[in-house]
């Protein structure tokens, strides 16, 4: 908005999955809790309470490792439907402060508060109001970062945890970032961190010793983005669009890791059906039609293959996704070989094609109506309430760390 300083809030719910579980089971409060599965399972940690984090437990850690480092932890399977319900409540609070809200995930969001001072007061006052309203209406704590860019807002919310507010004043962005580890910059992973450390760059401020041209020559476009991020700018990477702008995903996928490796073809194909349902559901939710279907197949020895097929016409129907996934599986699976993980991936989105064959078109129309009805039931009663018969034997608990369906603000669209 012309004439107003850019003001972005990043709202991050504190230990969201754990906090929601505590609302349903208060006995979990103030205890080391791990959400994502049981201690003996092969899955990974979706979330850990602050009490569990003190022992080194963190998200994406294997559950079995978490059990070793924190044997006294209470392990909870997780309830994705509950998290979606509370994410909707969070979204409702956020949109009462600004219409420009972007849910980055089920438990965090960016809000463009530029030009809202007449309604909510200066940034710090508005953040305090939001903080109190979030607690009153959801019974959950959150941390809020305030900055002139999404990058600054996100980094400052992390520094405000738990249950705090941090405002980086305009003009102080580079000074705030300078003493922080380069890993604190969103998008900088282990490999990039190692490459930067090889140049003597350990703190964000160290990046400022190198000019943009050198960083571009060394790291390509990502080098230029790093230079901008060190100054507190939304430079490339995660921050290419405005807050609240529509942005379709590039792909949709779901996968499942078996607790026990299996070579039972019926079970494997039933799992593919269930995964295809989950992918189809998310495609319909986003009004997307995928032309390319891919499977991921990991054997007992961790050998992993991916195989893809491009359809003649884009689809969002579970049955058509499954037909291609099953065909790829049968063509590439070593019969009798035990499988550890299966995944289904959809990409290359395009417009729905007109059907020339009247019988085929009528069949697809019936499936569209049936799946639309199933989606409405899932909206009301939960994701596991409806399943196609072929996928029932392959039923499994939805992993809470996966990209969820029903993300607030990303409702079903018609395209």
N, C-alpha and C positions, 0 to 999 in steps of 0.2 A: 504494500500500500504506500503510495507516494506521501511523503511528509512524515512518515512514522518509522522509528527504528525497528528493525526486524527483531521480533521476540519469539523464541521457540521454547516450549516446555517439552522435556522428555519425562514421561511418567512411567516409572518401573515399579510394579507390584513386588513387595518384599516376600521372597520365598513363597511365591503364589500357590503352587500346588500343595505345599505343606500347610500353608495358612488356611486354605479351603478345607483340607482334611481335618484340621483342628476344629473348624466350626461344626463339623459333624461328629467329631470324637474329641471332646475337650481334654480327655486324659493324655493326649499326645503333646499337649503344651509343655514347653520347657524341657523336652526330651529329644535325644538324637533320633531323628526320623528320616528315613530314606523312601522316596516315592519312585515307583517305576517297576516294581516286581519284588519277588522274594529272594532271599539271600542265596539260594541254591540255583537260581535261574541264570540263563546266559545273557539276558538283556543288560541294559545300561541304566545308570541312575538318571532319572528325569529331573529330580530336585532333591535337595537335602536341607534340613533345618540348620539354623546357625549353630546349634549345639553339635550336630554331626560334622559340620564343616570344620570345627575346631580340631577334629581328628584327621583332617585331610580328605574327607569325602567331598566330591564335587560332581557336577552334572557331566554326563557322558562317560563316567568311570564305570567299568564293569561291575555289576552287582556283587559278584563273588569277591572282587577286590575290596569293595566297600565293606563287605562282611568281615574281611580280615583286618582292615585298618580300624574298624569300629564295630567290634563283635557285639556290643551292647545295644546297637541301633535297632529300632523298630522298623521293619520293612512293610511298606504298604503298596498294594498293586496299583492304586491310582484309579480315578474315576473321571475319564475325559468329559462325560456329559455334565458333571458338576462344574468342571473348569470352564466349559463353554457357557454354562448358565451364569457364572460369576463374571466371566469376561464380558458378557452382554451388560451386566450391571455396571461394570467399570466403564464401558463405552458410553452408557447413558449418562453417567456423571460427567465424563469428558465433554460430550457434545452440549451439555448445559453451559459450558464456558466458552466454546468456540465451535463454529460449524466445520472448521478445517481440522479434522482429526484423522490421523493415519495409524491404524493398529499395525505395528511392526510385527507383533506376534500376539499370542493369546494373553500375554501378561505385560505388555509394554506398548506405549503409544507416543507419537509426537503430536503436539498441538501447536498450531500457529496462533499465537495470542497477539500478533501485531495489530495495533489500533483498537484494542479492547479496553484501554485504561478508563474511558468514561463509564464503562459498565462495571468493571471489576477492580479498578484502581491500578496502581503501579505493579510491576511484575511480582515483587516479593509479597505484597498484600494478596494479590490474586492467587499466588501459589499456596499461601497459608489457608485461604478460603477453600481452595480445591482439596488440599490436604485434609481439612476437617470434614468436608462434605463426603469425600471418599470413605473415610472411616465411619461416618454416620450411616451411610446408605449401603455399604458393602460389608462392614465390620472387618475390613482388611486394611493393613498399613501399606503405604507406598512411599517411594522416594522420588523427589522432583528435582531435575536439573534445569536451569534456565540459562539461555545463551542467545547470541545473535545468529547462531547456525545450529543445525541438527547435530553436527559433530560435537560442538561445545556442550549442548544440552545433554547429549548421551554420556559423554565422559564425566560431566559434573554430577549427573544423577548417580553414577557408579560410586563417586567419591562421597556422596551424601548418604549412602546406605549405612545402616538400615533406618528407615522412617525419618529421613531428614530432607532438607531443602538446601540447595546450593545455587547461588546466582553469580555467574561470572560477568562482571560489569563490562559494557561495551568499551573496547579499546584495551582490555586486559587479557584478551584471548591468548596471545603468544606467551605472555608472562605466566599465565596459569598452566599452559601445556609444557613449557620448557623443562621443568624438573621431573616430569612423568616419564616412565619407561615407554619405549616405542611400542611395546605390546599393548599399551593402553589405547592406542589409536585403533578404532574399529576397522577390521579388515586386515590388520597385520597379524599373520599367523607365525608359527614356529619357523618355517623356511625363510620368510621375509625377515624375521627378526635375526636369524643367523647371518643372512646376507648383509644386513645393516651393521651388525656387530663386527663383521669382518672389516668394515670400513671405519670402525671406531665409533659407530653411532649406537649409543645405548639409551640416551635420553632424547625426548622429542626436540629439545633445544639444540642437540647436536646436528640435527638435520639442517638447521639454519646456517651452519658453517659451509654448506655446499650450495652452489648456485643451481638454479632450475635446469640449466642445460646439462650439467654433469649428471644430475639425478635422472634426467630423461634418457641420456645416453646409456646409463648403467641399468636402469629398470624399465625403460620404455614409458608408456603413458602412465603406468602406476607410479613411476618416479616423479612425474609432474604432479600427480594427485597427492603424493606424500608431501611434496613441498608446500602445496596449498593447505593440506591438513595441519601441518606444523604451525601455520599462521592462524588456524582456527576456521578455515573455510570449508564449505561443503564441496570439496573438490573430488569429483569422480567417485568410483567405487560404489559405496552404499547409498550415496546421496545425489542421484542424478535427476530427481524430479521434485516438484514442489509438494509440501505437505498437503495431503488430501487429494492429490492428483490421481486419477485412475491409472493403474499400471497392472497389466495382466502378467501372470507368471509365464516363464519360458517353458516350464514343464510341470507335470504333476506325477508324483510317484508314491508308492507305499511298498514296504518290504516286511518280511517276517523271518525271525531267527528261531529255529526249533530248539526246544530245551534238550531234546534228544534227536540226534541225526536219524534220518529216515530214508528208506529206499522204497517205501510203499507208494506205488504210482497213484492209487486212488486218493491217498491223503495229499500227495504233492499237487495233483490236479485240482483237488478241492480247495487247497490253499490258494492256488492261482485264481480260482473263481472268486474267492473272498477278496483277494487283493484287487481284482478287476472291478468288483463292486465298489470298493473304496475309492479307486481312481475315477470310475464313472461318476460317482456321487459328487466328487469335487469338480469334475469337468462341468457337470450340469449346474452346480452352484455358481460357477463363474461364467456360465454361458459360453463355454469353450468347446471346440470340436477338434480332436486330435487326428492327425494323419499318420503319425509314426508311433507304433507300439513296440516296446522293448522289454525283454525280460532280463533279470539278473539271476544267475545261478551259481551258488557257492557250495562246493563239495566239502566233505568232512576234513580233507587235508588243507582247506582254505583256498584251493585253486578256484578262481572265480572267472566266469565268462559272462559276457553280455551279447545278446543277439537282438536285432531289430528288423522290423518289416514295415514298409510304407504301404498304406492302404490306397485303394483307388479313390476313395472319398472319405473325408474326415468324419469321425464319429464321437459320440459321447455315451453310447449304449453299452451297458455292462456286458451283455451277451456277445457283442461284436469284439469288444476288447478281449474278452476271455477266449473267443475262437482263435484270435491271432496269437495270444499268449500261449495257449495250449499247443498250437501248431509249432511254434518256436521251441517250446519245451520238448515235445516229442521228437523233434528233428535233432536236438542238440544234447539231450540228456543221455549219459552213458547208463543204459539199463542195468539196474542192480547196484549202481553207485549211490552211496549214502549222501544225502543233501543236508547241509547245515542252514542255508538261507535261500529264500526265494524273493524276488521283487518284480513288480510290474511298473513300467514307466511310460508315460504318454507325452508326446511333444509335437512340434511342427503344427501349430494351431492354425486353422483356417475356417472359412465360412462353410456352413452346412450345405452339402450339394443336393441339387434336385434329383429325385429318383425317376429314371426313365421307365423302369419296370413297375407296372401298376400293382402287381401282386407283392413284389418286394417292398414297394412304398407303403402298402397297406400293412404289411407285417411290421415294418419299422415304426409306423404310426402307433400300432397297438402296444409295442414295447415301450415307446416314449410315454404313452399314457400310464402304463402299468408302473414304470419306474418313477414317474412323477408322483403317483399316488404313494409309492413306497417311501419316497423322499419326505413327503408330508408326514407320514407316520413316524419316520425317524426324527423329524424336527420336534414332534410332540412327545415321543416316548423314548428317544435315545437311538444311537447308531446301531446298537445290537438288536433292536426290536424286530427288524425285518431282514431276511436274507433269502437269496435264491437257493433252491434245494441243493443244487450242485455244490454250493459253497458251505453247507451246514457242517459237513464232516471236517472241513478245514477251518472251522471257526476258531478264532484265537482272540485274546484280549488286545484291544487297541492300545498301542504304545502311546503314552502320554507325551513323549518327546517329539512325535511326528507332527508335521504340519496338519492342523486340524481342519475339519470341515466346519462350517458355521462360524468363521471368524467374523466378529462384528465389523460392520462397515464394508464387508465384502460379500454381501448377500447375493442371492441368485439373480442373475441378469438374463435378459432376453436379447440375443444378438442375432 
